[in-house]
Amino acid sequence: MKSLFYGSVCAAALSLGAGAAFADGISDDVVKIGVLGDMSGVYSTGFSGEGAVAAVKMAVEDFGGTVLGKKIEVISADHQNKADVASATARQWIDEDHVDMITDLTNSAVALAVQQLASEKKVISIATGAATSDLTGKACTKYGIHYGYDTHALPVGTATAIVKEGGDSWYFITADYAFGHALQDNTSEVVEKLGGTVVGSSDVPLASTDFSSYLLQAQSSGAKVIALANAGQDTVNSIKQANEFGIVAGGQQLAGMLVLISDVKSLGTDVANGLSFTSAWYWNHDEESRAWKEKYMAYSNNAAPTFPHAADYSLTMAYLKAIEAAGTDDADAVREQLGKMKIDDFFAKGGTIRKDGLLLHDMYLLQVEPGKEDPWDVAKVVRTIPGDEAYFSLADGGCALTQE
């Protein structure tokens, strides 16, 4: 009996030792990062696309191309703004290609689906292009991280500034899926908290080209502010058509609730002049950001230096540093390390990743300003919004992990 017990203990010890050895170092002798984004649709220019892939690859090269002596590989795919396509791709990447981390995930419906799947399989996902605050709220997961901005942080800057300047009645033109509805809800909360009112809204299918009927409804509502709870090409088309209808000239104000500098450049600063919007980063804010912008544009064949692309670079560096510090690419060890790190780079000054997966960092209120020499210098920073003001607190975010 004694020898049988001793043998069982030895076997258990060997099993534990094998598990510990597997947890140390790099699994499969390669760290594989998957960039799963919109490579051909409405979000492919400023949020995602080849510019996002370039940012991740540039970070890998700047890191040295290896971590813990093993190669770093970057793969990418187009999710076509379809949650089922994204989930199928992510499942294949994890099960067959042994991808260690999935990022980009532009489109909130896509990000929610992939974050849940990845977490079930104990794989880290880091969303940059997606906006919904549910990613770190009611849909939070142990391995899911939201890096850059969310639908709560956006209106804190933009809506607060507009309501305080007298824009106290709002009408929403809203992208009809998770992102748009979350953005409208979060913005409405800010407006109403400040004493404003929401007089109506129109839900618009993603990738619409004709916004005329929705803009006419907004115009006839009498609202002082017409809020665009959409993004990418939808925002560009909305603003162009509003300009054609003379909405701003008629006395109503447009509020772009998620605007990138690539959108402003596409519109032209004369058309977008005076437009206020909130951003997670602006390239001409300081010397470190200006230097990164120049290097990135040379590397990426002049891709737009937007905040999602800057976030893609920053998160890749943070992820690789976490692997290096943990001594392994094991997801539990890396996620723990990411939670301990201070992310202090050109993108996030003194940033921290909370237990709910949110990157807490400062946001910026920008205002379009024409007449600048650099074609990408389309705005000025009006205000820095501290991270603890921009985002939900841990207690208010609704993530069950924070109650454990």
N, C-alpha and C positions, 0 to 999 in steps of 0.2 A: 504493500500500500504506500509506504514511504517513497519508494523509487518511482511509483506511478505519479504521485503528487509532484515530486521533483521534476519529472519529465514534463508534466503539464506546465509547470512554472517556467521551465526553460523555453518551451515552445511559445508560451505567451510573450516572454521577454524577447525572443527572436522576432516574433511578429511585430511587437512594438518598435523594436530597433529598425526593422525594415521600413515601417511607416515613417519613423523619424528621418531615416536616410532619404526617403522619397521626398519628404517635405523640404529638405535642405537643397540648395542649388536650383538649377533650371530644369524644369520638366521638358522632356523631348529634345533637350539640347538646343532649344531656340525659344526666344520670346516673340510671340506672334500677336501683332496688333491689327484688328480689323476696323476699317473705316467704312461704316455702313450709312450711306447718305443719299440725298437726292442728287443724282448725277446728270439729270436731264430735264427736270421739271421746274416749277415756279420758284423753288428755293435753291437752285443749283449755282447761282452766281455768287451771292454774298454769304449765304449761310453754310453752304455745303459744296458739292461739286469738286472739281479738280483742285480748287484753291484750298479746300480742307485737307485733301490727301497730301498736297504739297507741304502744308504746315506741319503735319505729322512726320512726314519724311525728313523735312528740314531739321526738326527737333531730334530725330534719331541720328542724323549725321552729326549734328552739333554735340550730341551726347558721346559720340565716338563710334557708333555702329554696333557696339557690343555692350553687354552688361553681365557682370560676373563671369567674363570670359566667353560668353555665348552670343551668337548672332541675334540681332533684332530684325524681324521681318515685318513689313507692312503690306497688307492686302486690302482691297476695296471692292465695293459692289454698290449697285443702284437699287434702292428699295422701292423706287417708283411711287413713293408716297402711299404705299399700301402696307398695312400692318401685317397681312398674311404673307406677303412676299418677304417682308423684313424678318418675320419670325422663322420662315422656312430657311432663309439664308443664314440667320444666326444659329439655328439648330445644326445645320450642316457644318458651319464653321467650328462650332464647339465639339460636336460629336466626331467629325471626320478629319477636320483640319487642325484641331487642337489649338484654336485661337485662345489666347490668354486674357485679352481685354478687347471690348467692343466700344467704339466711340463714334462721335458725330450724332447720329440718330435724330437728325432734323425731321420735324413733324411729330407733334405730341402723341398722336395715336400710335405711331411707330415706336417711339421711345418707351411708352407705357408697356406695350406688348413685349418688346425685347428686354426691357429691364426685368420684367417678371420671369421670363424664360431663362435669362442668364442667371438670375439669382437662384432659381430652382436647381440649376446645374453648377452653382458655386463659381460663377465667372463674373468678374468685375465689368460693369458697364458704366461709361462716363458720357452723359448726354451734354452736348454743347448747343446744337441748333434748336432743340426742342424747348418750349417755353413753359408748359403747364406746371404750376406749383404743386400739383398732385404727385409729381415724381418724388418729392421729399415730404409730401403730406400724407394723405390717406393711402397712396400707392407706394410708399417708401419700402425699400428692401435693404437687407444687410449689405449687399454688394453693389447697390445702385448709387451713383453719384451724379449730381446736377451741377454743372460747372459753367458759371458765367452770368446767368441772369434767370429770372422767371417772371411769371405773369403778375406777381405781387410787386416785385421791384420796379417794373416798368411804369405803372401809373403813379407810384409814390412820387416820382420826379415830375412827370409830365402833367398828370391831372392836378396835382397839388398846385403847381405853378399857374395853370390856366384858371382854375377856380378862384384862386386868390386874386387874379387879375380881372375877375368879373365874369368869367365864363361859367355860369352856374346852372345852365340847362343843356343837357346832352342827348344826342341821338347817335346810336351805334350802327355801323355797317360791319357785320361780323362774319368771319369765316366760319362756315357751318360744320365744325368738328371740335374735338376736345380743346385744342389750343384757343380758338376764337372765343368759345363760350367761357373758358377760364379767364381769358383776358378781359372780356366784357364784365364778368362777375367781379373780378378783383378791382377793375377800374370803377365800376359803379359803387362799390363799397367805399372807395376813397372819396368819390364825388359827393356821395350822400353824407358821409361823415363830416365833410366840410360845409354842409348845408346846401349843397346843390341837388338837382333833380335829374332823373333820367326820363325823358318824355316818350321814348320809343326806340325800336331797333328793327333791323332787317337782317335775316340770315341769308348768306350768299354762298353757293357751292364753291369749293376750292377750285382755283384755276379758271375762274370766270373771266371773260374778256369784255363783257358789256355790263357796266355798273349804272347805266343811265336811269333805269327805273328806281333803283335803290337810292340813288343820289337825289332824284326828284322827290321821293318820299321824305328824305331827310330835310330837303330844302323847304318843303311845305309844312314840316312839323313846327317850324318856328324856333327850333333849338338854336341857342347861341353857338354851340359847338357840335360839329359832326366828327365823331370819333371813329377812326378806322382800326377796328380790331381784327386786322389781317396782317399779312407780311409778304415780302418778296415781290414778285411781279403783280400780285393782286393789289398791293399798296401802290405801286407805280401806276397801274391802270386807274385805280380809284382817284388818285390825285390829278392825273392828266385830264380825266373826264370832268372832274370837279372844276378844274381850271377852264375847260371849254364851256361849261355851263355858267361861268361867272359867279360861282358860289361865294368865294372869298370877297370878290369885288362887291357882291350884294350885301355884305355885312356879317356873314357867318364865318366861323373859324374852323379850320381843319386841324384835327389832332391825330398825328400818326402815332399809334400806341406801340408799334414795333417797326422802327425805321432803321435801315442801315445806310452807311455813307455811300454804298454802291447804288442804293435806290435814289439818293439825292443826286448823285452824278448822272444817273440815267435820266432823271427828270430835268436836270439843269437847275442851277441855284437861283435863276431868275423865277422859274415856276415855283420852286419850293421856298423862296425867300421868306424868312421869318418863322418857318415851321420849327416848333420845339419838339424834341424827342429825347428819350432816355436811352443811354448806351452803357454797356459794361466796360468800355474802353474807347479811347480816341487816340489815334496815332500821333497827333501833334500836341499831345498834352505835356510831354516832358522829353528830355534828351534821350533817355533810354528807349522810349517808345518810338521816337523818330529813327533811331539807329536800327531797331528791329524792322520797322516798315521798309527801309531802304534795302536791307539784306533780304527780306522776304520777297519783295517784288522782283528783285534780281533773280532769286531762286525759282520763283513760281511763274515766270513768264508774264509778269505784271498783273497777277491776280489782285483783286480788290483787297486792300488791307483792312478788312472788317473785324469787328470784335469777335465773332465766332471763329474766324481763322486764327486770330491771336490766342483765343482760348484753346484751340486744338493744339497749338504749339506748347503752350504753358502746361496743359494737363499731361501731355506726352512726357515732358521733362520731369514733372512731378511723379508720374507713375514709374518711370525708370529709376529715379532717385530712391523711391520707396522700395523697389526691388533690391537695389544696391544696399540700402540700409538694413533691410530684412534678411539679406543673404539668401533669398529664395523668391520664386515667382508664385508661390502658394498664395491663393486668393485671400485666405484668412489673414495670413501674416502681412501681406501687402496692404490690405484694407486697414488693418490695425495701424500700420506705419503711416499711411496717408492721414489718418485721424490725429496722429501725433505731430505731424510736420507743420511748419510755418511756410506757407507758399508766398514768397516775397520776391516777385520778379517784375518785369515791365508791365505785365497784365494785372496781376493781383498784388497789391501792396499790403503785406501783413495778412494775407488770406489764410483761413482755416477751413478744413472740411469737418463739418459737424457730424454728430452721430446719425442724424437723419439723412446724411449724404449731401447736404447743401454746402457749396463753397461760399462762405461768408466773406464778402469784400466790398469795397466802395463801388458805387455807380456814379454816372455823370449825366447831368442835364445839359443837352446841347441845343444850340439854335443855329439854323442855317444862315450863312452869311456869304453873299456873293463877292466876286472881285478879287479873289486871292490868286496868287501866282501858281501854286501847285494845284493841278486839277483834282487831286484827292483831298485838298484842304477846303472842305465845304461848310464847315461849321466852327463855332467857338464854344468853349466850355463855359457855361453860365454858372454852374454850381456843382460841387462835389457832394454826393449824398452818402453819408457813412453807412457801412454795411448793416449795422444793427438798427438803422432807421429804414433802410430799403427793404429788408426781408422780414418775413414772419419770425417771431421768436420761436425757440424750440417748444415752448409750452403751447403756443398758439398754432403751430404748423399742422398738427393733426397726425403726426407720425407715431405709430404704435411702439416703435423701437425706443422712443424717448421715455416711455413709461415703464420700461423694463428695469 
